[in-house]
Amino acid sequence: MKSLLSSILILASLSGFTQNTIVATDGLTFNQTANHAHSEISIIPEPVTLIKQDGHFVLPENILIQATKPNELKQSINFLQERLTLPTGYYASATTNNTPASTIKLILTDKNDALIGTEGYHLSVAPQLITITANKPAGIFYGIQTLLQLFPKEIESKEEIKDMKWQAPCVSITDYPRLGWRGLMFDVARHFFTKDEVKQYIDAMVRYKYNILHLHLTDDEGWRIEIKGLPRLTEVGAWNVKKVGTFGSFIPPKPEEPRNYGGFYTQEDLKELVAYAKERFVNIMPEIDVPGHSLAAIASYPELSCTPEAINYKVRSGERIMDWSRGAPPLAMVDNTLCPANEKVYEFLDTVISQVAKIFPFEYIHMGGDEASYNFWEKNPQIAELMKRENLKTMAQVQGYFERRVEKIVQKNGKKFMAWDEVLEGGVSQSAAVMSWRNMKYGTEAAMAKHEVVMSPTQYAYLDYMQADVITEPKVYASLRLSKSYEFEPIPEGVDPKYIKGGQANLWSEQVYNIRQAEYMTWPRGFAIAESVWSPKEKKNWKNFFGRTEQHFKRLDIAETKYAPSVYDPIFAAKRTADGNLLVTLSTEVDDLDIYYSFDNSFPDRFYPKYTEPLLVPIDANMLRVITYRGKEPIGRMMNMPIEELSKRAPLKK
């Protein structure tokens, strides 16, 4: 009731303006005569309240930014100056004086505005003046992101563009996030990404108001963080043999193959990244993944393992080391787990965590806990002795013992412990925060047990999953289309929202070899997750969202950020008719697309047959080619679907 009243008051206070489109908070819509996703206003994530007014603000060649508290707003002023001058060639200066010559006013409130909180803002674009008001500097920064999305797409250019009319529509916006934790996880362990590439990833994520970068720093394929006193972690653990192809199916490296693929961040590198992120109101959460996924650490220091053969282990290069045929937990083919019964492991982790805690000011350290295999523990006498001593009945309880000891080390260093949801199975302390990845069920159970929870479920938020048909994407475990990501609802029914810290999308990099592919996998699904954690639940609308997404494709083109056009690809479904013939049904994820096809090995365009009903595959055909059009323009990729592949999906009944 309180927020509804706030909405009415906002609308009443702005009633003097000419109003073309008014969208109010709590899902209420007044006088909404146009879908602004298809006009010049296409903001992602969707603001809480937007009022469209008549007229435009035209950016002058001499831009004057007025900030009453310049020391607190230094980052935002510098950011805005750079973003406005680079593409326009205009001059931007800053002042503390209240002068009629001001172009943009950045105002921190003297009296707290309870409606917008610490990250919200009010944005007013009038014909002669832009004003952004917020309680805190973060709100000003997010208001700037929205403002930039109101200017023409060319504002994203890294070089000057001539003969542009730099204008923004007049609007009044009140906006604030739904959730405080709005994260992206970037796996820099499977493949190393340079410091500058991580900065590039940060630059893209802040456009969409993400505020947490979760860095997955250690895994079987690489240890990416310098730890003083443990030099082999980066001398040995940061390097493997370069392999190209399908991760997980590589042949084991030969002894003579050079181990020179990889890299690591010095502590100074990471401090630089922390500072860079902080200037953009992003916190970096480090992850040290233990006790599983620890082959790089064990190859560096074999004494951390329960298994004597570990002295011969090497950092993984993508060869198969786990057997998932019986489900989770997997059977390990080599022992990639730290030994919970070995005191040296806790001394090692004490050294690592104490240094990690000093590098990263963020309050949480993520300690992994996922996919730990138990088969080597089950036959180890040290583990048997530990179980007897501590009265542990199962291997999950052995891991629980490990996790509780690790949490004490984390807490000793002034940080909070977070881990993947498997840690619940062996029992963790009430203070342990849980990142729910396997599905919403585990996060719901954790919240019901009064753990803090970040939702990052595979079925909505795993950015390493294929975005379209397997014939076009790097093959991984599953598919996740944009429309499915947009269904993400981070607060489950019946759960007390105070235990849901927020939501996050995860980019694992087994099949992500470079920063361009990282971008391709993140966007546009990153738009969908951003809107799910920022915008009011009631404001979400797939058609409206996709209209805005298409406008942002154009922005990413100019920003030279790669993205996936997979949403335009047809969806294939194959089945057999009663007499055994192959029947193919095609559909599209978005409306207003036409599909054209061929079976004759030629390349279809809009003059070819248009798909209108399921296709009976000619008996001798070996390839189905399809392409999508919007009107007369091709919009999708040419897709080449082998008939053999369709036959596998609809096998003949014996």
C-alpha positions as CSV (number, residue, x, y, z in Angstrom):
1,M,0.0,0.0,0.0
2,K,2.9,2.3,0.8
3,S,4.5,2.0,-2.6
4,L,1.2,2.4,-4.4
5,L,0.7,5.7,-2.5
6,S,4.2,6.7,-3.5
7,S,3.3,6.0,-7.2
8,I,0.2,8.2,-7.0
9,L,2.1,11.0,-5.4
10,I,4.8,10.9,-8.1
11,L,2.2,11.0,-10.8
12,A,0.3,13.8,-9.1
13,S,3.5,15.9,-8.8
14,L,4.2,15.5,-12.5
15,S,0.6,16.1,-13.7
16,G,1.4,19.5,-15.1
17,F,3.4,18.1,-17.9
18,T,2.1,16.9,-21.3
19,Q,2.0,13.2,-21.0
20,N,2.2,10.8,-23.9
21,T,3.2,7.6,-22.1
22,I,3.0,7.1,-18.4
23,V,4.1,3.8,-16.8
24,A,3.8,3.7,-13.1
25,T,5.3,1.4,-10.5
26,D,3.5,-1.7,-9.2
27,G,2.5,-2.6,-12.8
28,L,-0.2,0.2,-13.0
29,T,-0.4,1.8,-16.4
30,F,-2.1,5.1,-17.1
31,N,-2.7,6.6,-20.5
32,Q,-0.2,4.3,-22.1
33,T,-0.8,4.9,-25.8
34,A,2.5,3.7,-27.2
35,N,5.0,0.9,-26.7
36,H,8.1,2.9,-26.0
37,A,10.2,-0.2,-26.8
38,H,9.6,0.5,-30.4
39,S,10.2,4.2,-30.3
40,E,13.3,6.2,-29.4
41,I,12.9,5.3,-25.7
42,S,14.3,1.8,-25.2
43,I,15.7,1.4,-21.7
44,I,17.1,-1.8,-20.2
45,P,16.4,-2.6,-17.5
46,E,12.9,-1.1,-17.6
47,P,12.6,1.8,-15.1
48,V,10.0,1.7,-12.3
49,T,8.2,4.9,-13.5
50,L,8.6,6.6,-16.9
51,I,6.7,9.7,-18.1
52,K,7.1,10.7,-21.7
53,Q,6.8,14.4,-22.3
54,D,6.8,16.6,-25.4
55,G,10.0,17.9,-26.8
56,H,13.7,17.1,-26.8
57,F,16.9,18.1,-25.1
58,V,19.7,19.0,-27.6
59,L,23.2,18.5,-26.3
60,P,25.2,21.8,-26.7
61,E,28.8,21.7,-28.0
62,N,30.0,23.1,-24.6
63,I,28.6,20.8,-21.9
64,L,28.6,22.1,-18.3
65,I,28.1,19.4,-15.6
66,Q,27.0,20.9,-12.3
67,A,27.6,18.8,-9.2
68,T,27.0,20.2,-5.8
69,K,29.1,17.5,-4.1
70,P,31.9,17.0,-6.6
71,N,34.2,15.0,-4.4
72,E,31.5,12.3,-3.8
73,L,30.6,12.4,-7.5
74,K,34.1,12.4,-9.0
75,Q,33.7,9.0,-10.6
76,S,30.3,9.8,-12.2
77,I,31.5,13.2,-13.5
78,N,34.6,11.6,-15.1
79,F,32.5,8.8,-16.6
80,L,29.9,11.2,-18.0
81,Q,32.5,13.5,-19.4
82,E,34.2,10.7,-21.2
83,R,31.0,9.1,-22.5
84,L,29.6,12.4,-23.8
85,T,32.8,13.8,-25.4
86,L,34.3,10.7,-27.1
87,P,31.5,10.2,-29.7
88,T,30.4,13.8,-30.0
89,G,33.7,15.7,-30.1
90,Y,32.1,18.2,-27.8
91,Y,33.8,19.8,-24.7
92,A,32.6,18.9,-21.2
93,S,33.5,20.7,-18.0
94,A,32.4,20.5,-14.4
95,T,31.4,23.2,-11.9
96,T,30.0,23.4,-8.4
97,N,28.3,26.7,-9.1
98,N,24.5,26.9,-9.6
99,T,24.5,28.7,-13.0
100,P,21.9,29.0,-15.7
101,A,24.5,27.8,-18.1
102,S,24.5,24.3,-16.6
103,T,23.7,21.5,-19.1
104,I,23.4,18.6,-16.6
105,K,22.8,18.8,-12.9
106,L,23.9,16.0,-10.6
107,I,22.3,16.4,-7.2
108,L,22.8,14.4,-4.1
109,T,19.9,14.9,-1.7
110,D,20.4,16.6,1.7
111,K,17.4,14.8,3.0
112,N,17.0,11.0,2.3
113,D,14.4,10.1,-0.2
114,A,13.1,6.8,1.1
115,L,11.4,5.8,-2.2
116,I,14.7,5.5,-4.2
117,G,17.0,4.1,-1.5
118,T,20.8,3.9,-2.0
119,E,20.9,3.0,-5.7
120,G,17.8,4.7,-7.1
121,Y,17.5,8.0,-8.8
122,H,15.1,10.6,-10.3
123,L,16.0,11.6,-13.9
124,S,14.4,14.7,-15.5
125,V,15.1,15.5,-19.2
126,A,13.7,18.9,-20.0
127,P,14.3,21.0,-23.2
128,Q,17.0,23.1,-21.6
129,L,18.3,21.0,-18.6
130,I,19.0,17.4,-17.5
131,T,18.8,16.7,-13.8
132,I,19.7,13.5,-12.0
133,T,18.9,13.4,-8.3
134,A,19.9,10.6,-5.9
135,N,20.6,9.8,-2.2
136,K,23.9,8.2,-2.9
137,P,26.6,8.4,-5.7
138,A,25.6,4.9,-7.0
139,G,22.1,6.3,-7.8
140,I,23.7,9.2,-9.8
141,F,25.8,6.6,-11.7
142,Y,22.8,4.5,-12.6
143,G,20.8,7.6,-13.6
144,I,23.7,8.3,-16.0
145,Q,23.4,4.8,-17.6
146,T,19.7,5.5,-18.2
147,L,20.4,9.0,-19.6
148,L,23.0,7.6,-22.1
149,Q,20.4,5.1,-23.3
150,L,18.1,8.1,-24.2
151,F,20.6,9.5,-26.6
152,P,21.0,8.1,-30.1
153,K,22.7,4.7,-30.4
154,E,25.8,6.4,-31.7
155,I,26.6,7.7,-28.2
156,E,28.2,4.2,-27.7
157,S,30.9,5.0,-30.3
158,K,34.5,5.0,-29.2
159,E,35.4,7.6,-31.8
160,E,33.9,10.8,-32.9
161,I,30.9,10.7,-35.2
162,K,30.3,13.8,-37.4
163,D,27.0,15.4,-38.4
164,M,24.9,13.8,-35.6
165,K,22.0,15.5,-33.8
166,W,22.8,14.6,-30.2
167,Q,19.3,14.8,-28.6
168,A,17.3,13.0,-26.0
169,P,13.5,12.9,-25.6
170,C,12.1,14.8,-22.7
171,V,11.1,12.4,-19.9
172,S,10.7,12.1,-16.1
173,I,11.9,8.9,-14.6
174,T,11.9,7.5,-11.1
175,D,13.8,4.3,-10.8
176,Y,15.4,2.0,-8.2
177,P,16.4,-1.7,-8.1
178,R,14.2,-4.5,-7.0
179,L,17.2,-6.4,-5.5
180,G,20.5,-5.4,-4.1
181,W,22.6,-8.3,-5.5
182,R,22.7,-8.1,-9.3
183,G,25.6,-10.2,-10.4
184,L,27.5,-11.8,-13.3
185,M,29.9,-14.6,-12.7
186,F,32.9,-14.7,-15.0
187,D,35.0,-17.9,-15.1
188,V,38.6,-16.9,-15.7
189,A,40.0,-20.2,-14.5
190,R,39.1,-22.5,-17.5
191,H,40.5,-20.0,-19.9
192,F,42.5,-17.0,-18.7
193,F,41.3,-13.5,-19.6
194,T,43.6,-10.6,-19.3
195,K,43.2,-7.7,-16.9
196,D,42.1,-5.4,-19.8
197,E,39.6,-8.0,-20.9
198,V,38.0,-8.2,-17.5
199,K,37.8,-4.4,-17.5
200,Q,36.0,-4.7,-20.9
201,Y,33.5,-7.1,-19.4
202,I,32.9,-4.7,-16.5
203,D,32.3,-1.8,-18.9
204,A,29.6,-3.8,-20.6
205,M,27.9,-5.0,-17.5
206,V,27.6,-1.5,-15.8
207,R,25.5,-0.3,-18.8
208,Y,22.8,-2.6,-17.5
209,K,23.2,-1.7,-13.8
210,Y,24.9,-4.9,-12.6
211,N,26.8,-4.3,-9.4
212,I,28.5,-7.7,-8.6
213,L,31.3,-9.3,-10.6
214,H,31.9,-12.8,-9.3
215,L,35.4,-13.9,-10.4
216,H,35.8,-17.7,-10.5
217,L,39.6,-17.7,-9.9
218,T,40.5,-21.3,-9.4
219,D,39.6,-24.7,-11.0
220,D,41.1,-27.9,-12.4
221,E,42.3,-25.9,-15.4
222,G,44.1,-23.0,-13.7
223,W,44.9,-21.1,-10.6
224,R,44.7,-17.5,-11.4
225,I,45.7,-15.5,-8.3
226,E,49.2,-14.9,-6.9
227,I,49.6,-16.1,-3.3
228,K,52.7,-15.0,-1.6
229,G,54.6,-17.9,-0.1
230,L,53.0,-20.4,-2.4
231,P,54.8,-19.7,-5.7
232,R,54.0,-23.0,-7.4
233,L,50.3,-22.1,-7.5
234,T,51.1,-19.7,-10.4
235,E,54.4,-21.3,-11.6
236,V,52.7,-24.7,-12.1
237,G,49.0,-24.2,-11.5
238,A,48.4,-21.4,-13.9
239,W,49.5,-23.2,-17.0
240,N,48.2,-26.1,-19.1
241,V,48.5,-27.4,-22.7
242,K,46.5,-25.4,-25.3
243,K,43.7,-27.4,-26.8
244,V,41.1,-26.3,-29.4
245,G,37.9,-28.1,-30.0
246,T,35.2,-29.5,-27.7
247,F,36.2,-29.2,-24.1
248,G,36.0,-32.4,-22.1
249,S,36.7,-34.6,-25.0
250,F,40.4,-33.8,-25.7
251,I,43.0,-36.5,-25.8
252,P,45.3,-36.4,-22.8
253,P,48.3,-34.1,-23.4
254,K,51.6,-35.8,-24.3
255,P,54.6,-35.2,-22.0
256,E,56.5,-33.2,-24.6
257,E,53.6,-30.8,-25.3
258,P,54.4,-27.3,-23.8
259,R,52.5,-26.2,-20.8
260,N,52.4,-22.5,-21.7
261,Y,48.7,-21.7,-22.1
262,G,47.1,-19.7,-19.3
263,G,48.2,-16.9,-17.0
264,F,47.4,-15.4,-13.7
265,Y,46.8,-12.1,-11.9
266,T,49.3,-10.6,-9.6
267,Q,47.9,-9.1,-6.4
268,E,48.6,-5.7,-7.8
269,D,46.6,-6.6,-10.9
270,L,43.6,-7.6,-8.8
271,K,43.8,-4.5,-6.7
272,E,43.7,-2.5,-9.9
273,L,40.6,-4.4,-11.1
274,V,39.0,-3.9,-7.7
275,A,39.6,-0.1,-8.0
276,Y,38.4,-0.1,-11.6
277,A,35.2,-1.9,-10.7
278,K,34.6,0.3,-7.6
279,E,34.7,3.4,-9.7
280,R,31.8,1.9,-11.6
281,F,30.0,0.8,-8.5
282,V,30.8,-2.8,-8.9
283,N,32.0,-5.1,-6.2
284,I,34.2,-8.0,-7.1
285,M,33.6,-11.2,-5.2
286,P,36.5,-13.7,-5.5
287,E,35.9,-17.5,-5.6
288,I,38.4,-20.1,-4.5
289,D,36.7,-23.3,-5.5
290,V,37.4,-26.1,-2.9
291,P,37.4,-29.0,-2.0
292,G,36.5,-30.2,-5.5
293,H,37.7,-28.5,-8.8
294,S,41.1,-28.3,-7.2
295,L,43.4,-30.1,-9.6
296,A,45.5,-27.0,-10.4
297,A,46.3,-26.6,-6.7
298,I,47.0,-30.3,-6.2
299,A,49.3,-30.4,-9.3
300,S,51.2,-27.5,-7.6
301,Y,51.2,-29.0,-4.1
302,P,50.4,-32.8,-4.2
303,E,50.5,-33.0,-0.4
304,L,47.1,-31.3,-0.4
305,S,45.5,-34.5,-1.7
306,C,44.4,-37.7,0.0
307,T,45.9,-39.7,-2.9
308,P,49.6,-40.6,-3.1
309,E,49.4,-40.7,-7.0
310,A,48.7,-37.0,-6.9
311,I,52.5,-36.5,-7.2
312,N,52.1,-37.3,-10.9
313,Y,49.1,-35.1,-11.6
314,K,49.1,-32.2,-14.1
315,V,46.8,-29.2,-14.5
316,R,43.9,-30.3,-16.6
317,S,43.9,-29.2,-20.3
318,G,40.4,-30.2,-21.1
319,E,40.7,-34.0,-21.2
320,R,38.0,-36.1,-19.5
321,I,38.6,-36.5,-15.7
322,M,35.1,-37.0,-14.4
323,D,32.5,-39.7,-15.0
324,W,29.0,-38.3,-14.8
325,S,27.2,-41.5,-16.1
326,R,25.8,-42.2,-12.7
327,G,24.8,-38.6,-12.0
328,A,25.9,-36.4,-9.1
329,P,28.2,-36.5,-7.3
330,P,30.5,-37.6,-10.2
331,L,33.1,-40.3,-10.1
332,A,36.5,-38.8,-10.3
333,M,39.0,-40.4,-12.7
334,V,41.8,-38.5,-10.9
335,D,41.4,-37.1,-7.4
336,N,40.8,-33.4,-7.9
337,T,39.7,-32.8,-4.3
338,L,41.5,-31.4,-1.3
339,C,41.8,-33.8,1.6
340,P,39.4,-32.9,4.5
341,A,41.5,-35.1,6.8
342,N,44.8,-33.3,6.2
343,E,45.7,-30.4,8.5
344,K,48.1,-29.1,5.8
345,V,45.0,-28.3,3.7
346,Y,43.6,-25.9,6.4
347,E,47.0,-24.3,6.8
348,F,47.1,-23.8,3.0
349,L,43.6,-22.3,2.9
350,D,44.4,-20.0,5.9
351,T,47.3,-18.6,3.8
352,V,45.2,-18.2,0.7
353,I,42.1,-16.8,2.4
354,S,44.0,-14.3,4.5
355,Q,45.6,-12.8,1.3
356,V,42.4,-12.9,-0.7
357,A,40.6,-11.1,2.1
358,K,43.2,-8.3,2.0
359,I,42.9,-7.9,-1.8
360,F,39.1,-7.8,-2.1
361,P,37.2,-5.4,0.2
362,F,33.8,-7.0,-0.7
363,E,32.2,-8.6,2.4
364,Y,31.9,-12.1,0.9
365,I,34.4,-14.7,-0.2
366,H,33.0,-17.6,-2.3
367,M,34.5,-20.9,-1.4
368,G,33.0,-23.1,-4.1
369,G,31.8,-26.4,-2.6
370,D,30.2,-27.8,-5.8
371,E,30.6,-31.1,-7.6
372,A,33.1,-32.6,-5.1
373,S,33.6,-36.3,-5.9
374,Y,33.8,-38.8,-3.0
375,N,35.1,-42.0,-4.6
376,F,38.7,-41.3,-3.6
377,W,37.7,-40.3,-0.1
378,E,35.7,-43.5,0.3
379,K,38.8,-45.7,0.1
380,N,41.1,-43.4,2.1
381,P,42.2,-44.4,5.7
382,Q,42.7,-40.8,6.7
383,I,39.1,-40.1,5.9
384,A,37.9,-43.2,7.7
385,E,39.8,-42.1,10.8
386,L,38.3,-38.6,10.5
387,M,34.8,-40.0,10.2
388,K,35.3,-42.1,13.3
389,R,36.8,-39.2,15.3
390,E,34.1,-36.7,14.3
391,N,31.2,-39.2,14.2
392,L,30.5,-38.6,10.5
393,K,28.3,-41.1,8.8
394,T,28.3,-40.0,5.1
395,M,30.7,-38.4,2.6
396,A,28.4,-35.4,2.5
397,Q,29.0,-35.0,6.2
398,V,32.7,-35.2,5.6
399,Q,32.4,-32.3,3.2
400,G,30.2,-30.5,5.7
401,Y,33.0,-30.8,8.3
402,F,35.4,-29.3,5.7
403,E,33.0,-26.5,4.9
404,R,32.5,-25.5,8.5
405,R,36.2,-25.4,9.1
406,V,36.7,-23.3,6.0
407,E,34.0,-20.9,7.1
408,K,35.8,-20.3,10.4
409,I,38.9,-19.3,8.4
410,V,36.9,-16.9,6.3
411,Q,35.2,-15.4,9.3
412,K,38.6,-15.1,11.1
413,N,39.7,-12.8,8.2
414,G,36.7,-10.6,8.6
415,K,34.6,-11.9,5.7
416,K,31.4,-13.8,5.2
417,F,31.3,-17.3,3.7
418,M,29.4,-18.1,0.6
419,A,29.3,-21.4,-1.3
420,W,27.3,-23.3,-4.0
421,D,24.2,-25.1,-2.8
422,E,25.7,-28.6,-2.4
423,V,27.2,-27.5,0.9
424,L,23.7,-27.7,2.5
425,E,23.8,-31.5,2.1
426,G,26.5,-32.0,4.6
427,G,25.4,-29.3,7.0
428,V,26.8,-25.8,7.3
429,S,26.4,-23.1,9.9
430,Q,23.4,-20.8,9.9
431,S,25.7,-17.9,8.9
432,A,26.7,-19.5,5.6
433,A,25.3,-17.8,2.5
434,V,24.2,-20.0,-0.4
435,M,24.4,-19.5,-4.1
436,S,21.7,-21.7,-5.6
437,W,22.7,-23.1,-9.0
438,R,21.2,-26.5,-9.6
439,N,17.7,-25.2,-9.7
440,M,15.3,-22.9,-7.7
441,K,14.5,-25.7,-5.3
442,Y,17.8,-25.6,-3.4
443,G,17.7,-21.9,-3.1
444,T,14.1,-22.1,-1.8
445,E,15.1,-24.7,0.8
446,A,18.1,-22.6,1.9
447,A,15.9,-19.5,2.3
448,M,13.3,-21.5,4.2
449,A,16.1,-22.5,6.5
450,K,17.0,-18.8,6.9
451,H,20.2,-18.8,5.0
452,E,21.0,-15.8,2.8
453,V,20.6,-16.8,-0.8
454,V,21.7,-15.6,-4.2
455,M,19.6,-17.2,-7.0
456,S,21.6,-18.3,-10.1
457,P,19.7,-21.4,-11.4
458,T,20.8,-23.3,-14.4
459,Q,17.4,-23.2,-16.1
460,Y,17.4,-19.4,-16.3
461,A,20.8,-18.0,-15.6
462,Y,23.6,-20.2,-17.0
463,L,25.1,-18.2,-19.8
464,D,27.5,-21.0,-20.9
465,Y,24.5,-23.0,-22.1
466,M,23.7,-23.0,-25.9
467,Q,21.4,-20.2,-27.0
468,A,20.0,-21.9,-30.1
469,D,20.2,-25.3,-31.8
470,V,23.3,-27.4,-31.2
471,I,24.2,-27.2,-34.9
472,T,25.1,-23.5,-34.4
473,E,26.5,-23.3,-30.9
474,P,29.5,-24.6,-29.1
475,K,28.2,-27.8,-27.7
476,V,27.6,-27.8,-23.9
477,Y,25.3,-29.6,-21.5
478,A,22.0,-27.9,-22.3
479,S,20.2,-25.0,-24.0
480,L,18.9,-21.8,-22.6
481,R,17.1,-19.4,-25.0
482,L,16.6,-15.7,-24.3
483,S,12.9,-16.0,-23.7
484,K,13.5,-18.6,-21.0
485,S,16.1,-16.4,-19.3
486,Y,13.5,-13.6,-19.3
487,E,11.2,-15.9,-17.2
488,F,13.7,-15.8,-14.3
489,E,11.9,-14.9,-11.1
490,P,14.5,-14.7,-8.3
491,I,12.1,-14.6,-5.4
492,P,10.1,-17.9,-5.2
493,E,6.5,-18.0,-4.1
494,G,6.2,-18.5,-0.3
495,V,9.8,-17.4,0.5
496,D,10.5,-14.5,2.8
497,P,12.1,-12.0,0.4
498,K,14.5,-10.8,3.2
499,Y,16.6,-14.0,2.7
500,I,16.9,-13.5,-1.1
501,K,19.9,-11.2,-1.6
502,G,19.4,-11.1,-5.3
503,G,20.1,-13.0,-8.5
504,Q,23.0,-13.7,-10.8
505,A,23.9,-15.1,-14.2
506,N,26.9,-17.4,-14.5
507,L,29.3,-17.6,-17.5
508,W,31.4,-20.8,-17.2
509,S,34.2,-20.8,-19.8
510,E,34.9,-24.4,-20.7
511,Q,33.8,-23.6,-24.3
512,V,34.6,-19.8,-24.1
513,Y,38.1,-19.3,-25.4
514,N,38.2,-15.5,-25.8
515,I,36.6,-12.3,-24.8
516,R,34.5,-12.0,-28.0
517,Q,32.9,-15.4,-27.2
518,A,32.4,-14.3,-23.6
519,E,30.4,-11.3,-24.9
520,Y,28.5,-13.4,-27.4
521,M,27.4,-15.8,-24.6
522,T,26.5,-13.0,-22.2
523,W,24.4,-10.7,-24.4
524,P,21.5,-10.5,-24.9
525,R,20.7,-13.0,-22.1
526,G,22.4,-10.6,-19.7
527,F,19.7,-8.1,-20.6
528,A,17.1,-10.5,-19.4
529,I,18.7,-11.3,-16.1
530,A,19.4,-7.6,-15.5
531,E,15.7,-6.8,-15.9
532,S,14.7,-9.7,-13.7
533,V,16.8,-8.4,-10.8
534,W,16.3,-4.6,-11.3
535,S,12.8,-4.0,-12.6
536,P,9.5,-4.5,-10.8
537,K,8.1,-8.0,-11.4
538,E,4.9,-6.5,-12.7
539,K,6.6,-4.5,-15.4
540,K,8.1,-7.5,-17.1
541,N,6.7,-8.1,-20.6
542,W,8.4,-10.3,-23.2
543,K,7.3,-8.5,-26.3
544,N,8.1,-5.1,-24.9
545,F,11.5,-6.4,-23.7
546,F,12.4,-7.9,-27.0
547,G,11.5,-4.7,-28.8
548,R,14.0,-2.9,-26.5
549,T,16.5,-5.6,-27.0
550,E,16.5,-5.1,-30.7
551,Q,17.3,-1.5,-30.2
552,H,20.2,-2.4,-27.9
553,F,21.6,-4.8,-30.5
554,K,22.2,-1.6,-32.6
555,R,23.9,0.0,-29.6
556,L,26.2,-3.1,-29.0
557,D,27.1,-3.0,-32.7
558,I,28.4,0.6,-32.3
559,A,30.0,-0.2,-28.9
560,E,31.8,-3.1,-30.7
561,T,30.5,-5.5,-28.1
562,K,29.6,-8.9,-29.6
563,Y,26.2,-10.5,-28.9
564,A,24.3,-13.6,-30.1
565,P,21.6,-13.3,-32.8
566,S,20.3,-16.7,-31.8
567,V,16.9,-15.4,-30.9
568,Y,16.2,-15.1,-34.6
569,D,17.1,-18.7,-35.4
570,P,14.3,-21.2,-36.1
571,I,13.6,-23.9,-33.6
572,F,13.5,-27.5,-35.0
573,A,11.3,-30.3,-33.8
574,A,11.3,-33.7,-35.5
575,K,9.0,-36.7,-35.2
576,R,7.9,-39.7,-37.3
577,T,4.6,-40.1,-39.0
578,A,2.6,-43.2,-38.6
579,D,4.3,-44.7,-41.7
580,G,7.8,-43.8,-40.4
581,N,8.5,-40.7,-42.5
582,L,10.4,-37.8,-41.0
583,L,8.3,-34.7,-40.2
584,V,9.9,-31.4,-39.2
585,T,8.1,-28.6,-37.4
586,L,9.7,-25.1,-37.3
587,S,8.9,-22.3,-34.9
588,T,10.4,-19.0,-33.9
589,E,11.1,-17.5,-30.5
590,V,9.9,-14.1,-31.5
591,D,6.8,-13.0,-33.5
592,D,6.6,-11.5,-37.0
593,L,9.3,-13.6,-38.6
594,D,8.9,-15.7,-41.8
595,I,10.9,-18.9,-42.4
596,Y,12.1,-19.9,-45.9
597,Y,13.6,-23.3,-46.6
598,S,15.2,-25.6,-49.1
599,F,15.9,-29.4,-49.3
600,D,17.8,-29.2,-52.6
601,N,21.2,-28.1,-51.2
602,S,20.8,-24.5,-52.4
603,F,20.6,-21.4,-50.1
604,P,17.1,-20.1,-49.5
605,D,16.0,-16.5,-49.6
606,R,12.5,-14.9,-49.5
607,F,11.7,-16.2,-53.0
608,Y,11.9,-19.8,-51.8
609,P,9.0,-21.7,-50.2
610,K,7.8,-20.1,-47.0
611,Y,7.2,-22.4,-44.1
612,T,3.5,-22.6,-43.2
613,E,3.0,-26.2,-42.0
614,P,5.2,-29.1,-40.9
615,L,7.5,-30.4,-43.6
616,L,7.7,-33.9,-44.8
617,V,11.3,-34.6,-45.5
618,P,12.0,-35.9,-49.1
619,I,13.3,-39.4,-48.9
620,D,16.7,-38.7,-50.5
621,A,17.3,-35.2,-49.0
622,N,20.4,-34.8,-47.0
623,M,20.2,-31.2,-45.9
624,L,17.5,-28.8,-44.7
625,R,18.5,-25.1,-45.0
626,V,16.4,-22.4,-43.4
627,I,16.6,-18.7,-42.9
628,T,14.3,-16.1,-41.2
629,Y,13.2,-12.8,-42.7
630,R,11.3,-9.9,-41.3
631,G,9.4,-8.5,-44.3
632,K,11.9,-8.3,-47.1
633,E,15.0,-8.3,-44.9
634,P,16.9,-11.4,-43.8
635,I,17.3,-11.2,-40.1
636,G,18.5,-14.7,-39.0
637,R,21.5,-16.8,-39.8
638,M,21.5,-19.4,-42.6
639,M,21.1,-22.6,-40.8
640,N,22.2,-25.9,-42.3
641,M,20.4,-28.8,-40.6
642,P,21.6,-32.3,-41.7
643,I,18.8,-34.7,-42.2
644,E,20.9,-37.3,-40.4
645,E,20.8,-35.1,-37.3
646,L,17.0,-34.8,-37.6
647,S,16.7,-38.5,-37.9
648,K,18.7,-39.0,-34.7
649,R,16.2,-36.7,-32.9
650,A,13.3,-38.9,-34.2
651,P,14.7,-42.4,-34.5
652,L,12.7,-45.1,-36.3
653,K,10.9,-47.4,-34.0
654,K,12.2,-50.9,-34.2
